[in-house]
């Protein structure tokens, strides 16, 4: 277990530093770096001034390795969590600028639209595609890319490496182990009546987190109570509904674990509205460690999923595959997670019998 009090910094300026200094978005900085035309002259000047002031430059060694030809990588997104998406974009654009990669970022929804967008990218000669959740498991898109011979990297999928096709590339964490560790942590505080808010049922990562929760209960002989499990969709709204359902129980939980920070933040809001103190009356824990986890009160105890680093790894893997055509595809990358304890967890007011 690790305890984090502040977010990791970097000695060298990053694309996010440039965006902050210029007062613009990461996408705008990326457009200026890639010399795209759809940037206002005044905005371009601000970004260029920030680049000069910070002495920002993509890694020279990486550019040398990259060679002269710039490549284009698409990123399709449809994530309901703005915190997750923000972290993912930060890592993607930062690594892309360092490797002289042009990113083509496209928003789409689950269903026919994602296939349409993928077809558009393929027709435009895209070199590769990165798929963060929930599109990391959009089989129609993956099949289309395979058929077209366009490489793809899926990020934050819960599918085990041994269950993926040999040609697949993935960056992920061990969701099951992470959820199991969080549940064990809450039980060490004395909680035994623990609520769990599930994630999107269409994603394997959601199932893995639920499996981890169940495994931790079983390991110490805590009986599983189905009424303590509420459905969720990784959205704030679904977190509100789930928390209301759990706290309406005749015997409500003393702790609630949510499958992401958005739903955990919603749970804290519901608790406050009911006059409950977090964590004295109710422990609430999240998953992901997005910026939201430190912008609410109390700050969330959560699982740190290195979202920006996962995005950087995906860009690096894709660039390697495209530029070294005869090389073996990179192995799956399993990144480390960590449990970050903040202010939203505590021992229950009334300890269960047997303690």
C-alpha positions in Angstrom: 0.0 0.0 0.0 1.2 3.5 -0.7 0.1 6.9 0.4 0.2 9.8 -1.9 -0.1 13.4 -0.8 0.6 15.2 -4.1 0.6 14.4 -7.8 3.8 13.5 -9.5 5.7 16.3 -11.2 8.2 16.3 -14.0 11.6 18.1 -14.2 11.2 18.6 -18.0 8.3 20.8 -19.3 5.5 18.8 -20.8 2.7 19.6 -23.2 0.3 20.2 -20.3 2.7 22.8 -18.9 2.6 24.6 -22.2 -1.2 24.4 -22.3 -1.4 25.8 -18.8 1.0 28.6 -19.5 -0.8 29.6 -22.7 -4.3 29.2 -21.2 -5.4 26.8 -23.9 -6.4 23.2 -24.2 -4.0 20.3 -24.8 -5.6 19.8 -28.2 -4.8 23.4 -29.2 -1.1 23.0 -28.2 -1.0 19.7 -30.2 -2.5 21.5 -33.3 0.2 24.2 -33.1 3.0 21.7 -32.6 1.7 19.8 -35.6 1.4 23.0 -37.6 -2.3 22.5 -38.3 -4.1 25.3 -40.0 -7.3 25.5 -37.8 -5.7 27.6 -35.1 -6.3 31.4 -34.8 -3.2 33.5 -35.3 -3.5 35.1 -31.8 -3.8 31.7 -30.2 -0.9 30.3 -32.1 1.3 33.2 -31.0 0.3 32.6 -27.3 1.2 28.9 -27.6 4.5 29.6 -29.4 5.4 32.1 -26.7 4.7 29.6 -24.0 6.8 27.0 -25.8 9.7 29.5 -26.0 9.3 30.6 -22.4 9.3 27.0 -21.1 12.0 25.9 -23.5 9.7 23.0 -24.4 10.7 20.5 -27.1 9.9 16.9 -27.9 12.6 14.5 -26.8 15.5 14.8 -29.3 16.5 11.1 -28.9 12.9 10.0 -29.5 12.7 12.2 -32.6 15.9 10.8 -33.9 14.6 7.3 -33.4 11.4 8.2 -35.1 13.0 9.1 -38.4 11.8 11.8 -40.8 8.3 10.6 -41.6 5.6 11.7 -39.3 3.0 9.1 -38.5 -0.7 9.6 -37.8 -2.4 7.7 -34.9 -6.1 7.9 -34.3 -7.7 7.8 -30.9 -11.4 7.0 -30.6 -13.1 8.0 -27.3 -16.5 7.7 -25.7 -15.7 7.7 -22.0 -18.4 9.2 -19.7 -15.8 10.1 -17.1 -14.3 13.5 -17.9 -11.6 13.0 -15.3 -10.5 9.8 -17.0 -10.6 11.3 -20.4 -8.6 14.4 -19.3 -5.8 12.2 -17.9 -5.8 10.0 -21.0 -5.5 13.0 -23.4 -2.7 14.5 -21.3 -0.6 11.3 -21.6 -1.5 10.7 -25.2 -0.7 14.2 -26.5 2.4 14.6 -24.4 4.0 11.3 -25.7 2.8 12.1 -29.2 4.6 15.4 -29.3 7.8 13.7 -27.9 7.7 11.0 -30.6 6.8 13.4 -33.5 3.4 11.6 -33.9 0.3 13.4 -35.1 -2.8 12.4 -33.1 -6.2 12.4 -34.8 -8.7 12.4 -31.9 -12.3 11.5 -32.7 -15.4 11.4 -30.4 -17.9 8.6 -31.0 -20.6 6.7 -29.3 -21.0 2.9 -28.7 -22.9 1.5 -31.7 -22.9 2.1 -35.4 -21.2 5.5 -35.1 -17.9 4.1 -33.8 -17.7 1.9 -36.9 -18.4 4.8 -39.1 -15.6 6.8 -37.5 -13.2 3.9 -37.8 -14.0 3.5 -41.5 -13.4 7.3 -42.0 -9.9 7.0 -40.3 -9.0 3.9 -42.4 -10.1 5.7 -45.6 -7.9 8.7 -44.6 -4.8 6.5 -44.3 -4.5 6.3 -40.5 -1.4 4.4 -39.4 -2.8 3.0 -36.2 -5.6 3.4 -33.7 -5.7 3.6 -29.8 -8.9 2.6 -28.1 -9.4 3.6 -24.5 -12.5 2.3 -22.6 -15.3 1.6 -23.4 -14.2 1.3 -27.0 -11.3 -1.0 -26.1 -13.8 -3.8 -26.3 -15.8 -2.6 -29.3 -15.5 -5.9 -31.3 -17.0 -4.4 -34.5 -14.3 -1.7 -34.5 -11.5 -4.2 -33.7 -12.6 -6.6 -36.4 -12.8 -3.7 -39.0 -9.2 -2.6 -38.1 -7.9 -6.2 -38.3 -9.5 -6.6 -41.7 -7.9 -3.4 -42.9 -4.5 -4.3 -41.5 -4.5 -1.3 -39.2 -2.8 -2.0 -35.8 -4.7 -1.2 -32.6 -3.7 -0.8 -29.0 -6.5 -1.3 -26.4 -6.1 0.4 -23.1 -7.6 -0.5 -19.7 -9.4 -3.6 -20.9 -10.1 -6.3 -18.3 -9.4 -9.1 -20.7 -6.5 -11.2 -19.5 -3.4 -11.1 -21.8 -3.6 -14.9 -22.4 -7.2 -14.5 -23.6 -6.3 -12.0 -26.3 -5.4 -12.8 -29.9 -1.7 -13.1 -30.5 -1.6 -9.9 -32.7 -3.4 -7.8 -30.0 -1.6 -5.1 -28.1 -2.9 -3.9 -24.8 -1.9 -1.7 -21.8 -3.7 -2.4 -18.6 -3.6 -3.0 -14.8 -4.8 -5.9 -12.7 -8.3 -4.7 -11.9 -9.2 -7.8 -9.9 -6.2 -7.5 -7.7 -6.7 -3.8 -7.2 -10.3 -4.1 -6.1 -9.4 -7.0 -3.8 -6.7 -4.9 -2.2 -9.1 -2.0 -1.7 -11.7 -4.3 -0.1 -9.1 -5.8 2.2 -8.0 -2.3 3.3 -11.6 -1.4 4.2 -12.1 -4.6 6.1 -8.9 -4.0 8.1 -10.6 -0.7 9.3 -13.3 -2.9 10.8 -16.0 -2.8 8.1 -18.0 -5.9 7.3 -21.2 -4.5 5.8 -19.6 -3.1 2.6 -21.6 -1.9 -0.4 -20.2 -2.1 -3.9 -21.2 0.0 -7.0 -20.5 -1.9 -10.2 -19.1 -0.4 -13.4 -20.4 -0.7 -17.0 -21.7 -4.3 -17.3 -20.5 -4.4 -20.9 -16.8 -4.0 -19.9 -14.6 -6.8 -18.6 -12.8 -4.4 -16.3 -16.0 -3.9 -14.4 -16.4 -7.7 -13.9 -12.8 -8.0 -12.8 -13.3 -5.3 -10.1 -16.4 -7.1 -8.9 -14.6 -10.4 -8.8 -11.9 -8.8 -6.6 -14.5 -7.5 -4.2 -16.1 -10.9 -3.9 -12.7 -12.6 -3.5 -11.7 -10.4 -0.6 -14.9 -11.0 1.3 -14.6 -14.8 0.7 -11.0 -14.8 1.8 -11.9 -13.7 5.4 -15.3 -15.5 5.6 -17.6 -12.5 5.3 -20.9 -13.7 3.9 -21.8 -12.2 0.5 -25.1 -10.1 0.6 -26.4 -9.4 -2.9 -28.5 -6.4 -1.7 -25.2 -4.6 -1.0 -24.3 -4.6 -4.7 -25.8 -1.8 -6.9 -25.5 -1.4 -10.7 -23.6 1.5 -12.1 -22.3 2.8 -15.5 -19.2 4.8 -14.5 -21.2 8.0 -14.6 -21.9 10.5 -11.8 -25.7 10.1 -12.3 -25.5 6.3 -12.0 -23.5 6.8 -8.8 -26.2 8.9 -7.3 -28.9 6.3 -8.0 -26.7 3.5 -6.7 -25.8 5.3 -3.5 -29.5 6.2 -2.8 -30.4 2.5 -3.3 -27.7 1.3 -0.9 -28.3 3.9 1.8 -32.1 3.2 1.7 -31.5 -0.3 2.9 -33.0 -1.2 6.3 -29.4 -1.9 7.4 -27.3 0.3 5.2 -23.6 -0.4 4.6 -20.9 1.3 6.8 -18.6 1.5 3.7 -19.3 1.8 0.0 -16.7 1.0 -2.7 -17.4 2.5 -6.1 -15.9 1.2 -9.3 -14.6 4.6 -10.3 -14.1 8.1 -8.8 -17.2 9.7 -10.5 -19.5 7.2 -8.8 -17.6 7.6 -5.5 -17.9 11.4 -5.6 -21.7 11.0 -6.2 -21.9 8.7 -3.2 -20.2 11.4 -1.1 -22.8 13.9 -2.3 -25.7 11.6 -1.4 -24.2 11.0 2.0 -23.8 14.7 2.7 -27.4 15.4 1.5 -28.6 12.8 4.1 -26.6 14.5 6.9 -24.0 11.7 7.0 -20.4 12.5 7.8 -17.8 11.0 5.5 -15.9 9.1 6.8 -17.2 9.1 10.4 -20.6 7.8 9.4 -19.8 6.3 6.0 -16.5 5.3 4.4 -16.4 5.9 0.6 -13.6 4.7 -1.7 -13.2 5.1 -5.5 -11.1 3.8 -8.3 -8.8 5.5 -10.9 -7.4 8.4 -9.0 -8.6 11.0 -11.5 -8.3 14.8 -10.6 -11.9 14.5 -9.3 -10.6 12.5 -6.3 -8.7 15.5 -4.9 -11.2 18.2 -5.9 -14.1 17.1 -3.6 -14.3 17.1 0.1 -13.2 14.9 1.7 -10.6 13.8 -0.8 -11.1 10.2 -1.9 -9.2 7.1 -0.9 -8.9 5.4 -4.2 -7.0 3.0 -6.4 -4.4 4.9 -8.6 -4.7 3.6 -12.1 -1.8 5.3 -14.0 -4.1 6.6 -16.8 -1.7 9.1 -18.3 1.2 6.6 -18.2 -1.0 4.0 -19.9 -1.8 6.4 -22.7 1.9 7.2 -23.1 2.7 3.5 -23.3 0.0 3.0 -25.9 1.4 5.8 -28.1 5.0 4.4 -27.7 3.9 0.8 -28.6 2.0 2.0 -31.6 4.8 4.2 -32.9 7.2 1.3 -32.5 5.0 -1.1 -34.5 4.4 1.4 -37.3 8.0 2.6 -37.6 9.7 -0.8 -37.2 7.4 -2.8 -39.5 9.4 -6.0 -39.3 9.7 -5.9 -35.6 7.8 -8.3 -33.3 4.7 -6.6 -31.8 5.4 -5.2 -28.3 4.3 -7.5 -25.5 1.3 -6.6 -23.4 2.1 -3.9 -20.8 0.8 -4.6 -17.3 1.3 -1.4 -15.3 1.4 -1.1 -11.5 -1.5 0.2 -9.5 -1.4 1.6 -6.0 -3.9 2.2 -3.1 -4.0 5.9 -2.3 -5.3 6.6 1.2 -6.8 10.1 1.7 -9.6 11.4 4.0 -12.7 9.4 3.0 -12.1 6.2 4.9 -12.2 5.5 8.7 -13.2 2.8 11.1 -17.0 2.3 11.5 -18.7 4.1 14.4 -20.1 0.8 15.6 -17.8 -2.2 15.2 -19.4 -5.4 14.1 -19.8 -8.2 16.7 -16.7 -10.3 17.0 -14.2 -7.4 16.9 
